[in-house]
Amino acid sequence: MESSPHGKVRLMTSTEPDLLQERLNIFLSELEESAAVVSIQYSSSTHGSGVLYSAFVYYKLLDTAEW
């Protein structure tokens, strides 16, 4: 896979905070070894009568020369 110099993003959402955490943990554990997480941002917002939880992950796939 060709890496972008601008990085990649992944947005995850759930109405259950524990499910969002589980999804985030799975995503992070499956990242390639050459991936570096730049930032993770969390947010919550009302969604109908409930709450929608979100995690926005910004990461980069590094070339071995960048190590």
Phi and psi restraints in degrees (value plus and minus 20) as a CYANA .aco file:
   2 GLU   PHI    -101.0   -61.0
   2 GLU   PSI     113.8   153.8
   3 SER   PHI    -112.5   -72.5
   3 SER   PSI     121.8   161.8
   4 SER   PHI    -106.8   -66.8
   4 SER   PSI     119.9   159.9
   5 PRO   PHI     -87.2   -47.2
   5 PRO   PSI     -35.7     4.3
   6 HIS   PHI    -113.9   -73.9
   6 HIS   PSI     -27.2    12.8
   7 GLY   PHI      69.4   109.4
   7 GLY   PSI    -194.9  -154.9
   8 LYS   PHI    -152.5  -112.5
   8 LYS   PSI     140.8   180.8
   9 VAL   PHI    -150.0  -110.0
   9 VAL   PSI     136.9   176.9
  10 ARG   PHI    -162.4  -122.4
  10 ARG   PSI     106.3   146.3
  11 LEU   PHI    -130.5   -90.5
  11 LEU   PSI     108.2   148.2
  12 MET   PHI    -145.0  -105.0
  12 MET   PSI     120.9   160.9
  13 THR   PHI    -156.4  -116.4
  13 THR   PSI     136.9   176.9
  14 SER   PHI    -186.3  -146.3
  14 SER   PSI     134.1   174.1
  15 THR   PHI    -110.6   -70.6
  15 THR   PSI     -23.2    16.8
  16 GLU   PHI    -138.0   -98.0
  16 GLU   PSI      98.4   138.4
  17 PRO   PHI     -80.7   -40.7
  17 PRO   PSI     -55.9   -15.9
  18 ASP   PHI     -87.0   -47.0
  18 ASP   PSI     -56.2   -16.2
  19 LEU   PHI     -88.2   -48.2
  19 LEU   PSI     -59.3   -19.3
  20 LEU   PHI     -82.1   -42.1
  20 LEU   PSI     -63.7   -23.7
  21 GLN   PHI     -81.6   -41.6
  21 GLN   PSI     -61.6   -21.6
  22 GLU   PHI     -83.4   -43.4
  22 GLU   PSI     -64.2   -24.2
  23 ARG   PHI     -82.8   -42.8
  23 ARG   PSI     -61.2   -21.2
  24 LEU   PHI     -84.8   -44.8
  24 LEU   PSI     -63.9   -23.9
  25 ASN   PHI     -81.6   -41.6
  25 ASN   PSI     -61.8   -21.8
  26 ILE   PHI     -83.9   -43.9
  26 ILE   PSI     -66.4   -26.4
  27 PHE   PHI     -78.4   -38.4
  27 PHE   PSI     -67.6   -27.6
  28 LEU   PHI     -85.5   -45.5
  28 LEU   PSI     -56.9   -16.9
  29 SER   PHI     -90.9   -50.9
  29 SER   PSI     -42.7    -2.7
  30 GLU   PHI    -116.6   -76.6
  30 GLU   PSI     -19.7    20.3
  31 LEU   PHI     -84.3   -44.3
  31 LEU   PSI     127.9   167.9
  32 GLU   PHI     -82.4   -42.4
  32 GLU   PSI     134.2   174.2
  33 GLU   PHI     -82.0   -42.0
  33 GLU   PSI     -46.5    -6.5
  34 SER   PHI    -104.2   -64.2
  34 SER   PSI     -14.8    25.2
  35 ALA   PHI    -109.2   -69.2
  35 ALA   PSI     120.2   160.2
  36 ALA   PHI    -143.0  -103.0
  36 ALA   PSI     103.1   143.1
  37 VAL   PHI     -97.3   -57.3
  37 VAL   PSI     102.6   142.6
  38 VAL   PHI    -106.6   -66.6
  38 VAL   PSI     -64.8   -24.8
  39 SER   PHI    -181.6  -141.6
  39 SER   PSI     135.9   175.9
  40 ILE   PHI    -150.2  -110.2
  40 ILE   PSI     104.7   144.7
  41 GLN   PHI    -136.9   -96.9
  41 GLN   PSI     116.0   156.0
  42 TYR   PHI    -132.3   -92.3
  42 TYR   PSI     130.5   170.5
  43 SER   PHI    -173.1  -133.1
  43 SER   PSI     142.9   182.9
  44 SER   PHI    -160.5  -120.5
  44 SER   PSI     127.6   167.6
  45 SER   PHI    -168.5  -128.5
  45 SER   PSI     135.9   175.9
  46 THR   PHI     -92.0   -52.0
  46 THR   PSI     121.6   161.6
  47 HIS   PHI    -160.5  -120.5
  47 HIS   PSI      77.3   117.3
  48 GLY   PHI      45.8    85.8
  48 GLY   PSI    -144.3  -104.3
  49 SER   PHI    -117.0   -77.0
  49 SER   PSI     -14.6    25.4
  50 GLY   PHI    -140.3  -100.3
  50 GLY   PSI    -182.7  -142.7
  51 VAL   PHI    -144.5  -104.5
  51 VAL   PSI     117.2   157.2
  52 LEU   PHI    -126.3   -86.3
  52 LEU   PSI     102.2   142.2
  53 TYR   PHI    -121.4   -81.4
  53 TYR   PSI     118.7   158.7
  54 SER   PHI    -153.9  -113.9
  54 SER   PSI     128.2   168.2
  55 ALA   PHI    -152.0  -112.0
  55 ALA   PSI     110.6   150.6
  56 PHE   PHI    -135.1   -95.1
  56 PHE   PSI      95.0   135.0
  57 VAL   PHI    -127.8   -87.8
  57 VAL   PSI     105.3   145.3
  58 TYR   PHI    -130.8   -90.8
  58 TYR   PSI     103.7   143.7
  59 TYR   PHI    -162.5  -122.5
  59 TYR   PSI     140.9   180.9
  60 LYS   PHI    -146.5  -106.5
  60 LYS   PSI     122.9   162.9
  61 LEU   PHI    -114.4   -74.4
  61 LEU   PSI      96.5   136.5
  62 LEU   PHI    -111.2   -71.2
  62 LEU   PSI     124.2   164.2
  63 ASP   PHI     -94.6   -54.6
  63 ASP   PSI     133.8   173.8
  64 THR   PHI     -81.5   -41.5
  64 THR   PSI     -43.9    -3.9
  65 ALA   PHI     -88.8   -48.8
  65 ALA   PSI     -41.3    -1.3
  66 GLU   PHI    -104.1   -64.1
  66 GLU   PSI     -28.3    11.7
